[in-house]
């Protein structure tokens, strides 16, 4: 895994037991290999959206990390966050306007722009 992606994942995991659990589950599934980058980021995005959908507290610094990644200029990190994490969050919301509103309210400008484009808004 590219260093910037590893640092990003490590930063997310340090902020959430739920994300750490999702990471552990995915790693166990892919052993002895590492999970593909997009699959890893999708699993994390799905878990973030699940936590929001269940009304659980989500550390708002997670969304700051997502936004900083989206404007980092690191093409690999941006691609992984956008096509893995953000698109998984959008997919998790599905056609539910309530879930979509819950998610989009937390996203920064660049993250929201990608999410809206992916959703077709």
URLINRA-V913001 format. One record per pair of residues at least 6 apart in sequence whose ideal C-beta (glycine too) atoms are under 8 Angstrom apart, sorted by the first residue. I is the first residue (numbers start at 1). J is the second residue. If there is no record, write none. Layout:
i:I j:J
i:I j:J
//
This chain:
i:1 j:9
i:1 j:34
i:1 j:37
i:1 j:40
i:2 j:37
i:2 j:76
i:2 j:77
i:4 j:72
i:4 j:74
i:4 j:76
i:4 j:77
i:5 j:37
i:5 j:76
i:5 j:77
i:5 j:80
i:8 j:65
i:8 j:69
i:8 j:77
i:8 j:80
i:8 j:81
i:9 j:23
i:9 j:40
i:9 j:41
i:9 j:44
i:11 j:65
i:12 j:19
i:12 j:44
i:12 j:62
i:12 j:65
i:13 j:19
i:13 j:20
i:13 j:23
i:15 j:59
i:15 j:61
i:15 j:62
i:15 j:65
i:16 j:48
i:16 j:51
i:16 j:58
i:16 j:59
i:16 j:62
i:18 j:47
i:18 j:50
i:18 j:51
i:18 j:56
i:19 j:44
i:19 j:47
i:19 j:48
i:19 j:62
i:21 j:47
i:22 j:43
i:22 j:44
i:22 j:46
i:22 j:47
i:23 j:40
i:23 j:43
i:23 j:44
i:25 j:43
i:26 j:35
i:26 j:39
i:26 j:40
i:26 j:43
i:27 j:34
i:27 j:35
i:29 j:35
i:30 j:39
i:34 j:40
i:35 j:43
i:37 j:80
i:37 j:84
i:38 j:80
i:38 j:83
i:38 j:84
i:39 j:84
i:40 j:84
i:41 j:80
i:41 j:81
i:41 j:83
i:41 j:84
i:41 j:85
i:41 j:88
i:42 j:84
i:42 j:85
i:42 j:87
i:42 j:88
i:43 j:88
i:44 j:84
i:44 j:85
i:44 j:88
i:45 j:84
i:45 j:85
i:45 j:86
i:45 j:87
i:45 j:88
i:45 j:89
i:45 j:92
i:46 j:88
i:46 j:89
i:46 j:91
i:46 j:92
i:48 j:58
i:48 j:62
i:48 j:85
i:48 j:89
i:49 j:88
i:49 j:89
i:49 j:92
i:49 j:93
i:49 j:99
i:49 j:103
i:50 j:92
i:51 j:58
i:52 j:58
i:52 j:99
i:52 j:102
i:52 j:103
i:52 j:106
i:53 j:92
i:53 j:93
i:53 j:99
i:53 j:102
i:58 j:106
i:60 j:106
i:63 j:106
i:63 j:107
i:63 j:108
i:63 j:111
i:64 j:108
i:66 j:81
i:66 j:85
i:66 j:86
i:66 j:107
i:66 j:108
i:66 j:111
i:67 j:107
i:67 j:108
i:67 j:109
i:67 j:110
i:67 j:111
i:69 j:77
i:69 j:78
i:69 j:81
i:70 j:78
i:70 j:81
i:70 j:82
i:70 j:86
i:70 j:108
i:70 j:110
i:70 j:111
i:70 j:114
i:71 j:110
i:72 j:78
i:81 j:111
i:82 j:114
i:86 j:107
i:86 j:111
i:86 j:114
i:86 j:115
i:86 j:118
i:87 j:114
i:87 j:115
i:87 j:118
i:89 j:103
i:89 j:115
i:90 j:100
i:90 j:103
i:90 j:115
i:90 j:118
i:90 j:119
i:92 j:99
i:92 j:103
i:93 j:99
i:93 j:100
i:93 j:102
i:93 j:103
i:93 j:119
i:100 j:119
i:103 j:115
i:104 j:112
i:104 j:115
i:104 j:116
i:107 j:115
//
